[in-house]
Amino acid sequence: MNLAYKVEDRPQAGKLIIFAFQQLLAILAATIAVPAIIGNGMSQSAALFGAGVGTIVYLLFTKFKSPVFVGSSFAFIGSMFSAFGGAISAQLGYLGLIIGAVFAGLVYVVIAIIVKFAGVNWIKKLMPAVVIGPTVAIIGLSLAGNAVGDVLKYASAGNVMDTPKAWIGLVCGLVTLLTVCLCSVYGKKMLKLIPFVIGILAGYAVAAIFTGIGAATGNEMLKIIDFSQFQHMQWIPDFSFLEAIKGFGDLAERPSYIATIAVAYIPVAFVVFAEHIADHTNLSTVIGTNLLEEPGLHRTLLGDGVGSMAGAFFGGCPNTTYGESIGCVAITGNASVITILVTACMCILASFLAPFVTLLATIPACVMGGVCISLYGFIAVSGLKMIQKVDLGDNRNLFTVSVILIAGVGGMALKIGEVTLTAVAVSLILGICVNILLNLKKSPEEKEAAPAEEADAAEEAPEAEAPAEDKQAE
């Protein structure tokens, strides 16, 4: 695809701030949702701070060549609950969050060392385009329910539209979605580059109008935005490590707690590793550079792992690369890594600006759902594009893709003890097994043709050139 800004490009200062704010909006909901789900006094502002720190660490390790934001990982939610569930005090629970993130990060470090010396060819053979393509698609499709659920948040069970609030929420979501689509397709210059900002503003404006009417008439059914959040603003983030320090005394009384944390975090880290491969393969096709080779998978793993440790130290949440961020890069054509850096700095600063964070938190779920429909859909389509050159007339490939798609779309998530394998992880594992099983016996001719077919299927996107109008705008 053509990019308006390549990885190394530097947009003008004014535009850069707007582009970074757009990335912030794209990753905001997921980043602050994790601490909200976990509860136990976890701070959304601290999670935002930790995500910013983690992203900067990631960019440093990847030599500023991989334009993606890292934020709170949903995969570790079960692990984080275990950290508090097995703790004898809240302070020990916070310490468990940090210890767990260290365990998960060390898994990445070990794999990175293996990749450094063994190369990435074994990964390419284990996860060729026929496996990784539909897996990327599943990452987007598995989130579809979240996006639609947000748009229909006010509907009754079964998405029954039986209240005015349900219809208003739907209208706000559709206004947001359609505005994003129209700006992206028909917008000129800046409008084309910031469709999510414009879309969210449009949806928020509609929601604010209905909320204002509801406040004036006393009709609660019209109130979509909860402005009461401004009455409970948190000015200084509650950094997890401050409470964690107090947990060392409790840890001395219960050393077995470390084993509980290890069992909860380490297996999940291997699951997230698979998603790491899928995300970076997808991003590679967007920016036209194979990130597994340059800066190298070992560097992206180190950035993700060490960044996750740093993020959890401040915010308690292990981090991971965000599909929302990749979708934002792909749809807007802005791959400038400086944009990601400014977004990270903006997150750190914003965590101390209570009114700003609260304002972002008041964005209705239905509005964010409208944005996410386009983001998650783009991720799904990106994965399907990876298998365009795969021969689906060959039953080996057909069954591999079929198994991954059905297992993923069907939500085949498994809970084994304290470890939860997400639908993405299960579908990827099944796909790898099926692909290996069906390719055990190949004729000499098929074996000889396979490398050429895989090369065609995994062919990198052409070097992106910026449209003339965007270059002139500089």
N, C-alpha and C positions, 0 to 999 in steps of 0.2 A: 504494500500500500504506500501511497505518497504521504510523507510527513511534512507538516508545516514547520516543525522544529525537530532537528535531529538531536541525538543524545548530547552531543557536545555544544549545541547552540545555546546562546544566552539571550533570551527575550529582553526587551527594554524593561526598565525598572517598574513602570506602572503596570504593564501587561503581566510582568512576572508575579506581582502581588495578586492580581486577579486569578491567574492560572493556579497559583498555590492555594488560594482560597477555594477554588473549585475542587482541587484534590482533597482539601480538608473536608469539604462537604461530602465528597464521595466516600471517604473512609470513616466519617464521624460516627454514624449510627452503630456500626459494628464495633468500633473501638470502645465506645462508652457503654455498649450493651453488656459486655462480659462482666464488668464489676457490678452492674445493676442486677444481673442475674444471680451472681454469687452472693451478694449482700454482705453480711458480717462486717459492716462498716467500711467496706472497700470504697475508695474514692474514684469517681469518674474523672475528675481533674487530674489525679495522680496517674491514672491509666493513660490519659492524653499526654502527660509529661513523659511517661515511660515509653510510649510509642514514638515520640519525637526523638528521644535519646537513642532508642533501638534503631531507628531509621538512619540516624547519622552514623552510628557504628557500622551498620550494613553498607552504607555508601563508601565508607572509608576502606572496608575490606574488599569491596568490589571495584576499587579504584575509580569510582564515580562513572561506571559504565553500564550500570543496570538501573534504569529509571522506574523503581517501584517502591511503594510505601509499605512498611511493615507495622502491624498493629496487633491488638489483643486477639489471641487465637481462640476460636470456639472449640477447637479439638480438645483443649485442655480443661474444659469446664468441669467434666467429671473428676479429673485429677485434682482440681482446685477445691471441689467439694470434699474430696477425701482428705485434703490437707487440714481442713477445719473439722471434719468429722472425727478424725483420729487424734485431734489435739485436746489437751486438758485445759487449754486457755486460749483466748483470742490471740495473745501475743505469740504463742507457739504456732498457731495457725498461720500467722503472717510469716514467721520464720520458715514454716513448711513451704509456703509459696515460693520463697527465694531458693530454698534448697532444691525444690522440685525443678525450678527453672534451670538451676545449675546442672542437675542430672540430665535434663533434656538437651541443654546446650552441649554438654560433653558428648552425647551421642552424635550430634552433628560434627563436633570436632574430630572424633574418631573416624567417622565416615569420610570426612574431608581429607584426613591424612591418608586413608586407604586410596581415595580417588587421586590424590596428588602423585602417589607412586604407581598405582595400577592403571591410571588413565580412566577414560569414560566409555571406552568401547564396550566393556561388559554391560554397562547400563543401556547403551544403544541396542545391544542384542537382546537384553532382558525386556526392554520397553521400546520396541520400534514404533513407527508411526501408527501401525494398525492397533496398538495398545494405548499409546499415549494420547492419540487424537480423540477417541471416544471418552477417555478419562477426563480430558479437559472439558469436553462437552458436558459431562456429568457434574463437574464442579459448578457450572452455570445452572444446569437443570435442577440440581439438588437444592438450589437456593430459590427456585421459582416459587415454591409454596410460601416462603418468607415474604417475598415481594408482594404476591397477590394477597396474602394474609394481612399485610400492612394496609394495602389499599382498601380492603374490605374489613378493616378492624372493627368497625361499629356495626357490622351486620350480625344477625343472630346465628346460632349454630346451623351449619350447612349453607352458610353464605346467603341466608334469606334476608332480602332487603325490605324489612318491615318497619323501619323507623326513618324519620327525616334525616337523622344524623348519619345513618348508613348511606343514604343517597348523596348527602353533602360530602362525606368522605370520599365516595366514589368519584364525584365531580372534581374534587380537589386533586385526587390522584391522576385522573385522566387529563386534566388541564396541565399538570406538571409533565406527564409523559408526552403529550402532543406538542407542548412547547419545546421540549428537548429535541424531539424528532424534527420539528419544523426548523429550528435554529441550526441543527446539524446539517440538514439537507439544503435549505434555502438561504441560510444566513450568510452574510458577507463579512469577511475579515474577522473582527473580534467576536461577533455574534456566533460565528461558526466554530470558534475556538473555546467558547465558554457556554455551551448549551445547558450544562447542568446548573450553573449559577442562575441563568435566566429562567430555567424551568422551575427551580425551587422558589425563586422570587415570585413567579407567577402563581404557583400553587399556594404559597404562603399568603399572598395578597388576597386570593379568593377566600382562604380559610379565615383570614383576619376580618374580612367584610362580614362573613356569616357570624363570626364570634362577636363582632361589634353589635350586630343586629340582635343577637341572642342576649347580650348584656343589657341592651337598651329596653328590650321587651320582657326580660326575665325568663326567657325560654332557654332552658339548659340544653335542649336537643340541638340548638344551633351553635353551641360553643365547641369549636374544634380545637382551638389553641388554649392551652392551660397557662395563662399568664401568672397564676398564683405562685409559680416556681420562683419568681423574682423575690418573693418574701422569705425564701430559705436559701439564699445564695451562700456558697462556701468560698470564702475569699482566698484561703491558703489550702492547697491540696494536703490531704493526710497521706504522707509518704509511708509506704509499707515498712521500709527498713527501719524507721524510727520506732515502730511498735515491735518489729522483729528482734531488735536488740534485747528487749525485755524478755524475750522467749527463751534465751539461752539457759536460764536457770531451770525452766520447766523441761528443756531438752535433756539436761543432765539427769533428771529424775526418770525420764522415759526414753532411753537410747533406742529402743526398738521402733520408735516413731520414724526414724530415718529409713528403715526398711519399708515401712508403710508408704512413705513418700516415693521411694525408688520404684516400687511395684506400680504405683499409680501413674508415674510420669514417664519412665523409660520406654515402655512399650508404645505409648502414644507418640513419642518422638519419632519412632520408625514409621508410624502411619503418616505423620506430618512430612517426613522426608519424601515420601512418594508424592504428596501434593506439591512439595517444593520443586520436584523435577517437572511436574505437569505445568506449574505456573511459569517456570523459567523457559520451558519449551514454547509455551504460548507467547510469552513476551518476546522471545527470539524471533518468532514469525512476524510480530508487529513491527519491531525496530529494524529487522533485516540483518541482525548480527546474532550468531550462535553464542549465547551466553555460557553454554556448557563448555565452550572452548576458550572464549575470551570475554570476561576475565578468567573464566574457568569455574567448573562446578565446585572445586575445592574452596574457592574464594566466596562464592555465593553461599555455600554451606557454613563457612566460618562466620560470614557476616550475619546470616540468619541466626546461628547458634549463639554467638557472643552477643549479638544485638538483643536476643531474647533474654539472656542473663541480665544485661544492663537494664532492659525495660522492666523486668520483674523486680529488680532491686529497688526501683523507684515506685512502680505502679502495681506490683504484685502479679501482673498478667504476662505470661510468656507470649512472645510475638510471633507472627508469621507473615509471609508476603500476602498482600491482599489482591484478590481477583478484581475487586472494585477499582483499585488503583490501575491495574492493567487495562481494564475496560475503559477507564477514563482516558488513558494514553491512546488507546486504539481508536476510540470514537472521535476524539478531538484532534488527533494527529500531532499532539504535542508530546514528544519523547524527551524533552530537555531535562536532563538529570538535575540541573540547578533548580528547576521547579520543585522537584521532590525535596531537595535540601531546604528550600525556603518553606515548604509545607511543614517539614519537621521542626524548623525553628519557630514557625507560627504556632504549632501545637504546644511547644514548650512555653512560649510567651502567653498563649491563650489560657493555659492551665492556671495562671495567676490572675487572669482578668475575669472575675466572677460574672459580671453582667454579660460579657461576650459569650462565655461558656453556657450561661443560662439561656441566652437568646438562641443559641444553636440547639440547646436541649428542647426548646419550645417548638421546634419545627415538627409539625404533626407527622405521625407514622404514615398516614395516607399519602402525604406529600413525598416522603422519602421512598415509599413503596413505588410511586410513579417513576422516580428516578431509577430505582433498582430494577424495574422490569426491563428497561433498556440496557443497563449495565450487565445484569446476569444473562440476558438474552445474547448479548454480544460475545460473552465468554463461551456460551454454548455453541454459537455459530463458528467461533474461532477454532474450536476443537473439531467440528465437522469438516472445516476446510482442510485440516491436516490429513484427512483420509481421502481427499479428492482423487489423488493419484494411486491410491491403494486399489488393487484388483479385487473388487467384491464379487466378481464372478468365480473366484477361487473360494471354495467352501471353507478352507482354513481361515481365511480372512473374514469371511461372512459370519462364521460362528463366533470368532473372537470378538468382533465388533458387537454382534447381537447380545452376547452374554454380558458384556460391560454395560451396554445401554439399558438392558432390562433390569439387571441387578441394581444399577444406580438409580434409574427412574423409579423402580419399585421400592426404593428405600431399604435395601437389604443391609441394615446396620446390625451389628452383633455386639452383645455385651458378654464378655468372658471374664468372670470374676469382677475385678475393679476396673478392667480395661474395656473401653467402648471403641469398637472399630466402626468408623463412619461408613456410610454407604459408598462414598468415594473410595475409601481404602479397600473395602470388600470387593467392589467391582473391579478395581485395579488388580488386586491379588488374583481374583478369578480369571481375569483377562490374561494375565501373565501365565497362569497355569494352563489354561486352554490353548494359548498360543504355542507354548512349549510342547504340550502333548500332541497337538495336531501337526507339528513340524518335526516330530522325532524321525519319521521315515520320509525322506525325500529322494527323488531320483537324482543322479548326477547332474542332469540338465537343470533341474529345479534349483539345486544348491548353487550351481554356477550363475544362474540368473537372479537369485535372491539379492545379492549385494547391490546390483544395479537397480532393482525394483525399489529397495529400501532407500537408496540414495535419491531416486526420483520422488518418492513419497515424502521424504524429509527435506526436500529441496528448500533452501532458505529463500525468504522473500527477496526480491530485487532491492538493491540499494535505494533507499528512499530519497526522493528529491522534493524539495519544498515547492509548492505552487508559486507561480510568479507573483500573484497578488499579495501573498503573505510575505514574500521577500521584499516586495516594494514597501509594504507597510512598516517594515523595520526602518 
